[in-house]
Amino acid sequence: MKASINAREVIYQIEGESGQVEDKVLLADSIDLTYGSSWADAGYTVAELLPAPEQQQLQAGLETLVREALAAAGLPVAADFSVADYHKLIGDDQQRHLAVVNMTKEYSIDRLPLPAALLEARVSELCGHPVQAYNPFDQMRLFHLRLVRPGRSDNNPLHRDVWLPDYDDCINIYVPVAGSTADSSLSLVPGSHWWPENRVERTQNGAVYNGVTYTVPAVKHTAEPLRLIRPNPAPAEVLLFSPYLLHGGAVNLNIDATRLSLEMRFWAV
């Protein structure tokens, strides 16, 4: 499949059985938390997140969680270990990398380094709707950390979150923590939250992306080249985006820095 990120061609190979698709816009029958915002047509925005003290508390606390996960995987690190050097420590040890991923991919919200209410208030302000980090489908309050090494297939393939169960009706945030640059940050297709399902061909149950197996269904083929962009929020900013957007495929093109990011979802109160 032909795809580019910021006009730079990327290698994108997906394997998996194709699923049935409809001429249907999923968002049309769902809660649209971008509605009424100045960025509703694009489906995303980049804005300042928190005041500096809270932002620093959040970033430092999330880096500590990664160090704790490394220690639990048998790789004790110093308190000042830079998580952007994660790839230097893990190398190509996929088994140990997956051990760290399994610890960092899902945390209870009580492990968040600052009160979740601060993020809920800011996201509510940005999207113009009162929201909370509470999934009404499974009654869970979670956050996720993502580690993407340079030159590896650690990133999710292109997908919509709502192709997975329990992710309808929400809004997503991507917060850079370390190594998030114009060459590594999350990529997305602006406006694709309003694309009908039959505009792309996708896998039915998970996918193999560049040789790595993922549980999320993935875009397999498009009639037109996919042009993704990286909104690239700065360290003090947040990328707020609709889960109905096509996103992912965020290959880390950094020469020597692992990307660490915080991902959370919020639903209407």
N, C-alpha and C positions, 0 to 999 in steps of 0.2 A: 504494500500500500504506500502511496506517495504522501508524505507529510513533511512539513517544515515547522521549525520553531524560530520565530523572529527572522523569517526568510532564510533560515539555514536548514538545509535538507538533513533529515535524520533517518536512520535505518529503523524500520518499524515492521517487524514480522510477527504475526499472530497465528497461532494454531488453535483449533477447537471447532467443534460442530456448531454450525450456524443455527440460530434460533429463529422462530417465526416472528415477523414484525408486522405492525399495522400502520395504516395511514392515520396516525393518532398523535396528538401533542399531549404528552403526559402532564405537563404543567397546567393545561387547560382545565383539568379536573382536580387540581390540587390547590393547596394554600400557597400563594406566591408572596413570600416575604420581601421581595424586591419591589412589590407593587407600590406605586406612588413616589418612588425615589427617583432622583435625577439619573440614576444608573440602571434603571429597570430594563432598558432595551439591551444594554451590553450584558447585563447579568452579573456584574462584578464592580467593585470599587476598591481603591486603596486609600487609606486614611490613617491619621495618627491614632495610636491605640490608647496608651495610658500615660499619666504623668511620669516623668523620669524615675523617681524613686520606686514606684510600683513596677515599672517596666524592667528596671534592673533586678528587682526582687524576683520577678517572674523568670527572667532569663537565667539568673544564677541558680535558682531552684531547679529548673528543668535540666540544666547541665549537670547538676548534682545527681539527679535521677539516672542519667546515662552512666555516670561514673559508678553508681551503685550497681547498675545492671552489669557493667563490665566486671566488677569485682565478684558478683554472684556467678558469672560465667567462667570464673577462674582467672581473671586478668585484673588483679588489683592495680589501681592507678593512684597517683598522687592527687591531693585535693585541688591542685592547680592544673591538672591535666586538661589540655585544650581538646574539647570534643570534636573540633574540626580536624584533628589528627587521628580520629577514630580508625580510618582506613589503614593508617600506618601500623596500628596495633593489631587489628584483626587480619589485615592482609587478605588473602584468598581463602581463609578458613571459613567456608560457608556454614559448616555445622555450628561453629561458635557464633558467627554472625546471626544465624537464625535463633540461637538461644537468647541473644540480646534482644532481637526483634520481638520474640515472644513475651519478653518482660516489659518492653516499652510500647508495644502497640496498643495497649489498653490499660488505663489506670482509672480507679475510682476517683471521683472529683475531690475527695478529701485529701488526695495526694497533691493537688494543685498548690503551688508555692504561695498563692495569695487567695483571698476570698473570691469564689466564683461570682459573687454578686457584682464585683467590679467589672468583670468581663460582660456579664449579662446586661448591666446598665449601659455600657459603651456600645455593645452590639445593638441594643434596643434603640439607642440614639441614632446610630448610623443607618439602620434600615427603616426607622420610623414606625416600628411595631414593638410592643412589649414582648420580650422573649426570655426564655430560661434554658439552661443547659440540662434539660430533662426530657428524655425520650418517652413520649406517651404510649408508644407501641410496646416497649419492653420494660418501662419504668426504671430505666438506668440513667445514671448521671456519670458520664465518662469523658476522658480526654485521651488523646493519642499523640505519641511522638513518632516521627519518621526519620530514619537514618538512611541517607542515600550516598553511597560511596562514589567517588569519581571513577568513571570507566566501567562500572558494573551495572547489571540490570536489577537494581534495588528498588526502582520506582514502579508504581502501578502502571499498567497499560492504560490507554485512553478508555474512558468509561463515563457513565453517569452514576452517581451514588445510588440513585433510585432504582437502578437495576438490581440492587441488593434489597432484601427485606428490611423494613423498619426504618428507612431513611427518607420517607416521604415528608413533604410539608415543612422542611427545615431550612436553615441557612447555615453555611459553613464559614469557618475562619481558617486562614493559614497565617501563622505568625512565625517569621524567621527568628531562629535562635543562634545558629552558627553556620557559616559557609553558604549562606543563601545569597546568590548573586544573579546578575543578568545571564549567567551561563548555567545556573543550577536550579533556580526557583521554580515554583509550580507553574505549569503551562496550562492554557485553556483555549477554547474556541469561542470568542465573543459572540453573543447572540444565539448560540446553539441551544439554549434552554427552551427556545420556541421552535426548534426543528421537529418535524414529525419523525416518528420512529423509523419509518421506511426510507429515510434519507441516508441512513448508514446500515451496513450489514454488521451484525454483532454475533459473538458466540453465545451459546445458550447457557452453559453452566461452567463458569470459570474459563481460563485461557492459559495457553503457554505463550509467554512473551519473551522473545529473544532467548528461548531455551529455558526460561524459569516459569514454574507453574504458579498461577494466581487463582484465588477463589472468585474474584470479581469477573463478571462477563466483560468482554472487551470489544472495541471496534475492530472489525476484521477487514472491511473493505468499504470504500466510498467511491461514488461515481466521479467525484471531483477531488483534487488534491486538498488535504486538510491543512489549513494555515493556522497554526497555533501562535500564541504570544505568551511572553512571560511578563506579567504586570510588575514583578520584582519589587515588592515592598521593602523599604529601608528597615534597618534594625528597630526603629521606634514605631514602625507602622504595622498595619494589619491588612491582609487581603480578605475581603468579605465577598463571598460568591455563592450563587445558587447551585445546589446539588444536582440540578437538572442540566447544568452546563456540561458539555463534553470537556473533560479535563484529565490530567495524568500525562503519561508519556514524558515526564519531566526528567529526561536524561541529564545526569550531572556532568557537565562539560568542564567543570573546574579542573585545573591541572593537578592541584594538590590540596583539596579541601573537601571533607565530608560535609554534606548538608544535613543539619538538624532543624526540624520545624515542629511546631505545635499545631495540632489540628483538633478542632472542636466543632460540635453542631449544636444549634439552638432551635427551639420550637416555640410557637406562639403560646403565650400564657393563657 
